[in-house]
């Protein structure tokens, strides 16, 4: 996973204040991309966990 910056309320406000409209649009798209990637990873991990739990529960029952 590529390195990402940690966003705090302070850094967010600093970026908003200093960036132009075009830069803000680009920043927003970058944040959306990261959120989509994080959501995808969360979904994958939940699916893997559910699958592992099903396999474990099936082995315990038998």
BELFENBEL-V182335 format. One line per field, one symbol per residue. psi: psi as a letter, one per 30 degrees, with the letter a starting at -180 (. if undefined). A space follows every 10 residues. Layout:
BEGIN
psi=???
END
This chain:
BEGIN
psi=klklkkklee eeeeeeefll eeeeeeeeee eeeeeeeeee eeeeeeeeee eeeeeeeeee e.
END
